[in-house]
Amino acid sequence: MSSLDKYKSVISELMGHDNTRDIYFYWKGRVALYTLLKAMDLKPGEEVILPGFTCVVVPNAIKYLGAKPVYVDVDRNTLNASFDRIRKAVTGKTKVIIVQNTFGLSTDIDIISEFARDQEIYTIEDCTHGFGGTYRGKPNGSWCDAAFFSTQWNKPFSTGIGGFATVNSARIITRLEKINDDLLKPTIKDRVVLNLLLLAADTFLDSGSYWRLRSIYRFLSKYNLVVGSSQGLELKSTEMPEGYFKGISKVQVKKGLSNLKSFREVLVRRKQNAILYTDFLRKNDKYHVLEELHPDHSFLKYPILVKDRVEFDKRAFKAKIQMGDWFCTPIYPVKDHWEKWDFDSDDVPNALYLAGHIENLPTNTNDPENVLDFLKKNIEEVI
């Protein structure tokens, strides 16, 4: 068995997936989304509904095909778009609905996917945060016509950069496989740089270096100086970057197989830490993930709301807490000129509020008490 076949097999087992043939790998998760949209024959002028609380690479994939992203607001408790909001956004031009799993939480996927089938609209699960989780007992990625996953830094498991798609609808598989014939191969430079980044992360990344290394990495990515999560053009334009449509490398496969060995252990730790955070925040009458949402949450990130993010980040930096900032803007990480992506902030007041106050507590930590101690000392800053 080749390493890629083994990688498929391990992912398939962890997802409870029936067929490894229906898993397709890419250089980045956003390429998986782009390929799925293309396989669904998305045409210029057609519409794709998505939450107005997302990453810019999602509307980018839509815009690359000449289609229009249609944003709907999210619920403040689930951080997801509800069925009612999605239903009201459907028009005669709606071709696809993207159902997002936010920070590990899925909501309303059953009724959204059923409604879409009745309307002959495709559905895609954005499972970039949701690998290994479930919704109503079924694995994330199994509800819709297809799903895309990310294995970027800080995702459920990491290959540095990377991603894959799963397909549950036979009607798009033949088209998708034909599209994949045109995938570019990662260059020698791509593979070497990614190897060096993975080595640096394994060697130097810890609670003391987290903030500095994160800043350096984002700066280098922005100016295309390293193989980054989001390259410069993706953050300022809806024009597809050169070399975007790229397949997976052996570097990613090897790293994925290594990190998947401890995946179940990490998933348990995330959920256990989330229970501790929820209990503390609830007792202090602060914003928290509601207990009834926990069964459908895999807690890649634990969201909290703070009064002043700049001040809170300064304190987290001093305390060496690995705080995250997903989604500190509605189309993360783009901070302005949202009209390029057809985004109107007036349409999504909840998303705009959340983006102004959200922080993410680390869930994959062996020392949750340190995080709780930090929260206790800074409780007045937490909403």
Helices and strands as residue ranges (DSSP letters): H 3-15, G 20-22, E 23-26, H 29-39, E 47-51, E 54-55, H 57-64, E 68-72, H 83-89, E 94-100, H 109-118, E 122-126, E 134-135, E 138-139, E 146-150, E 163-167, H 170-180, H 188-204, H 210-222, G 232-235, H 250-260, H 263-283, G 291-296, E 301-305, H 309-319, E 331-332, G 338-341, G 345-347, H 349-357, E 358-362, H 368-377, G 379-381
